[in-house]
């Protein structure tokens, strides 16, 4: 079972959806993110840092002692895990239903995930839980 999004998943977002995702994200140490097409861990966060005349939320994506400069949070995209996807959806609508179901087809039964957010009024079915949650997130961003 996949536990988190991939860079390929994040590439499906429009620029507007990316901005909404960044606005929602409250980075924590050891979160993973995409910065300039590279997957990076967040080592340290400063909510009110100034660097080169710009004040904002800065992330250190390398050991602080390495000498690499911090980057603005708004330049990164978070690689969310299952728990973070659920948090995002619950912040949008508290009525989230996630169920593991068995669906039958001509080849037999298979387990799949069913996700429903009351606001959308429809069910999403995917074999991977992270994919089902991600599909719903993309629809609300």
JOMOZI-V410563 format. One record per residue. N is the residue number from 1. PSI is psi in degrees with one decimal (NA if undefined). OMEGA is omega in radians with two decimals (none if undefined). Layout:
# JOMOZI-V410563
n:N psi:PSI omega:OMEGA
n:N psi:PSI omega:OMEGA
This chain:
# JOMOZI-V410563
n:1 psi:125.3 omega:3.08
n:2 psi:139.5 omega:-3.05
n:3 psi:-18.2 omega:-3.06
n:4 psi:168.5 omega:3.10
n:5 psi:168.3 omega:3.07
n:6 psi:169.5 omega:3.06
n:7 psi:-36.0 omega:3.12
n:8 psi:-40.5 omega:3.08
n:9 psi:-47.8 omega:-3.10
n:10 psi:-27.1 omega:3.14
n:11 psi:-12.6 omega:3.13
n:12 psi:-12.5 omega:-3.07
n:13 psi:145.6 omega:3.00
n:14 psi:163.7 omega:3.08
n:15 psi:-36.5 omega:3.12
n:16 psi:-41.8 omega:3.10
n:17 psi:-38.6 omega:3.09
n:18 psi:-43.3 omega:3.13
n:19 psi:-41.5 omega:3.11
n:20 psi:-39.2 omega:3.12
n:21 psi:-43.8 omega:3.10
n:22 psi:-40.7 omega:-3.13
n:23 psi:-37.3 omega:3.14
n:24 psi:-37.3 omega:-3.00
n:25 psi:125.6 omega:3.00
n:26 psi:94.2 omega:-3.01
n:27 psi:146.3 omega:3.05
n:28 psi:156.2 omega:3.10
n:29 psi:137.6 omega:3.13
n:30 psi:3.5 omega:2.91
n:31 psi:157.4 omega:3.05
n:32 psi:146.7 omega:3.13
n:33 psi:168.7 omega:3.06
n:34 psi:126.0 omega:3.06
n:35 psi:118.1 omega:-3.10
n:36 psi:50.2 omega:3.08
n:37 psi:14.1 omega:3.09
n:38 psi:141.8 omega:3.06
n:39 psi:126.8 omega:-3.06
n:40 psi:142.8 omega:2.99
n:41 psi:148.8 omega:3.07
n:42 psi:115.9 omega:-3.12
n:43 psi:-36.2 omega:-3.09
n:44 psi:152.2 omega:-3.10
n:45 psi:138.5 omega:3.00
n:46 psi:117.4 omega:-3.05
n:47 psi:-20.3 omega:-3.04
n:48 psi:62.1 omega:-3.06
n:49 psi:148.4 omega:3.07
n:50 psi:129.1 omega:3.14
n:51 psi:124.7 omega:-3.13
n:52 psi:42.8 omega:3.06
n:53 psi:0.7 omega:3.12
n:54 psi:125.7 omega:3.09
n:55 psi:140.6 omega:3.12
n:56 psi:-164.6 omega:3.08
n:57 psi:116.4 omega:-3.13
n:58 psi:145.6 omega:3.12
n:59 psi:138.8 omega:2.98
n:60 psi:117.2 omega:-3.08
n:61 psi:9.5 omega:3.13
n:62 psi:164.7 omega:3.08
n:63 psi:132.5 omega:-3.08
n:64 psi:-35.4 omega:-3.14
n:65 psi:-6.3 omega:-3.09
n:66 psi:-18.1 omega:-3.12
n:67 psi:-6.4 omega:3.10
n:68 psi:139.6 omega:-3.09
n:69 psi:158.1 omega:3.04
n:70 psi:163.6 omega:3.10
n:71 psi:150.0 omega:3.08
n:72 psi:139.5 omega:3.08
n:73 psi:-37.1 omega:-3.09
n:74 psi:-5.3 omega:3.08
n:75 psi:-0.7 omega:-3.08
n:76 psi:157.7 omega:2.99
n:77 psi:131.7 omega:-3.11
n:78 psi:140.2 omega:2.99
n:79 psi:99.2 omega:-3.03
n:80 psi:144.9 omega:3.02
n:81 psi:178.0 omega:-3.11
n:82 psi:-46.0 omega:-3.13
n:83 psi:-41.7 omega:3.13
n:84 psi:-36.4 omega:3.09
n:85 psi:-41.9 omega:3.10
n:86 psi:-42.2 omega:3.10
n:87 psi:-43.9 omega:3.14
n:88 psi:-46.6 omega:-3.13
n:89 psi:-40.6 omega:3.13
n:90 psi:-27.0 omega:3.08
n:91 psi:-19.8 omega:3.13
n:92 psi:-42.9 omega:-3.10
n:93 psi:120.0 omega:-3.08
n:94 psi:-13.2 omega:-3.10
n:95 psi:78.9 omega:3.13
n:96 psi:130.3 omega:3.14
n:97 psi:121.2 omega:3.12
n:98 psi:122.8 omega:-3.07
n:99 psi:142.6 omega:3.00
n:100 psi:120.2 omega:-3.06
n:101 psi:163.6 omega:3.06
n:102 psi:123.5 omega:3.08
n:103 psi:137.2 omega:3.13
n:104 psi:148.2 omega:3.02
n:105 psi:-174.9 omega:-3.09
n:106 psi:-14.6 omega:-3.13
n:107 psi:1.1 omega:-3.14
n:108 psi:-167.6 omega:-3.10
n:109 psi:150.3 omega:3.04
n:110 psi:147.1 omega:3.09
n:111 psi:140.1 omega:3.09
n:112 psi:167.3 omega:3.12
n:113 psi:137.4 omega:3.11
n:114 psi:124.4 omega:3.13
n:115 psi:131.9 omega:3.09
n:116 psi:131.4 omega:3.01
n:117 psi:124.3 omega:-3.05
n:118 psi:-43.4 omega:-3.08
n:119 psi:-37.2 omega:-3.12
n:120 psi:-30.2 omega:3.10
n:121 psi:23.1 omega:3.09
n:122 psi:163.1 omega:3.14
n:123 psi:144.8 omega:3.04
n:124 psi:131.0 omega:3.13
n:125 psi:126.3 omega:3.08
n:126 psi:152.4 omega:3.10
n:127 psi:-33.4 omega:3.13
n:128 psi:132.0 omega:3.13
n:129 psi:-43.1 omega:-3.12
n:130 psi:-35.9 omega:3.12
n:131 psi:-39.0 omega:3.12
n:132 psi:-45.7 omega:3.11
n:133 psi:-42.9 omega:-3.13
n:134 psi:-40.1 omega:3.12
n:135 psi:-42.0 omega:3.13
n:136 psi:-42.5 omega:3.12
n:137 psi:-45.6 omega:-3.14
n:138 psi:-34.6 omega:-3.12
n:139 psi:-26.5 omega:-3.12
n:140 psi:-16.0 omega:3.14
n:141 psi:NA omega:none
